[in-house]
Amino acid sequence: MKFRHLLAAFAAIAVVGCSSTPAADEPVAEEIAVEETSSANTIPGLYTPGPSEAVIYYKRDDNEYTDWGLHLWSGDVKEATSWYDAFPLTGVSETHGAYYVIPLKGDDWKEFKFIVHMGNSKDLGGLDHSYSRAKFGEDVFTYEGSAELLADPK
C-alpha cells in the first residue's frame, strides 16, 4: 500500500470522531479551507498525474536541477527523446525535488524506460531504468546517487 493511501485512511478516521456541535457559549474554531486536487494525492508537494501521465521525482542533495533531464524511450512513452534533447523538468517540489510529468500513449499504459542525465553524466547509478506502473503506480521517487526506484518518498 502506498504511503499516501495509508495517510488518507488515518486522516479519514481522525475526522469521523470530530462531528460534535459546540454549545452556544463555546468558541468555534475558525475553519481553514484545504484545497485537494485528488483523494489519492495526500502528500504535500506532489503533482497529481492524469490518467495518461506518469511522474518521476528526482531529489538532489544540492537542489540544483538546471540541465538535468530524462532520456525516454520504449514502452508507452508518447514520444521518445534523443540523448541530446532531454525531456525537461516540469517543476520543482520543495520537498521531493524536480518532477517530470511524462505524457504516455493512453490511460492503460504499463511501462517505459528512462535515464536521468545532464549531458553525458548519468545519475541513479548510471543505469537504464524501467518504470513499471504495476510496481510503482503513477509516480516514482528517485534520489541522487542511488539506483533504487521507490513507490513512496523517503
Secondary structure in CASP SS format (residue, H / E / C, confidence):
PFRMAT SS
TARGET T0000
AUTHOR 0000-0000-0000
METHOD secondary structure of the structure
MODEL  1
M C 1.00
K C 1.00
F H 1.00
R H 1.00
H H 1.00
L H 1.00
L H 1.00
A H 1.00
A H 1.00
F H 1.00
A H 1.00
A H 1.00
I H 1.00
A H 1.00
V H 1.00
V H 1.00
G C 1.00
C C 1.00
S C 1.00
S C 1.00
T C 1.00
P C 1.00
A C 1.00
A C 1.00
D C 1.00
E C 1.00
P C 1.00
V C 1.00
A C 1.00
E C 1.00
E C 1.00
I C 1.00
A C 1.00
V C 1.00
E C 1.00
E C 1.00
T C 1.00
S C 1.00
S C 1.00
A C 1.00
N C 1.00
T C 1.00
I C 1.00
P C 1.00
G C 1.00
L C 1.00
Y C 1.00
T C 1.00
P C 1.00
G C 1.00
P C 1.00
S C 1.00
E E 1.00
A E 1.00
V E 1.00
I E 1.00
Y E 1.00
Y E 1.00
K E 1.00
R C 1.00
D C 1.00
D C 1.00
N C 1.00
E C 1.00
Y C 1.00
T C 1.00
D C 1.00
W C 1.00
G E 1.00
L E 1.00
H E 1.00
L E 1.00
W E 1.00
S C 1.00
G C 1.00
D C 1.00
V E 1.00
K C 1.00
E C 1.00
A C 1.00
T C 1.00
S E 1.00
W C 1.00
Y C 1.00
D E 1.00
A C 1.00
F E 1.00
P C 1.00
L C 1.00
T C 1.00
G E 1.00
V E 1.00
S E 1.00
E C 1.00
T C 1.00
H C 1.00
G E 1.00
A E 1.00
Y E 1.00
Y E 1.00
V E 1.00
I E 1.00
P E 1.00
L E 1.00
K C 1.00
G C 1.00
D C 1.00
D C 1.00
W C 1.00
K C 1.00
E E 1.00
F E 1.00
K E 1.00
F E 1.00
I E 1.00
V E 1.00
H E 1.00
M E 1.00
G C 1.00
N C 1.00
S E 1.00
K E 1.00
D C 1.00
L H 1.00
G H 1.00
G H 1.00
L C 1.00
D C 1.00
H E 1.00
S E 1.00
Y E 1.00
S E 1.00
R H 1.00
A H 1.00
K H 1.00
F H 1.00
G C 1.00
E C 1.00
D E 1.00
V E 1.00
F E 1.00
T E 1.00
Y E 1.00
E C 1.00
G C 1.00
S C 1.00
A C 1.00
E C 1.00
L C 1.00
L E 1.00
A C 1.00
D C 1.00
P C 1.00
K C 1.00
END
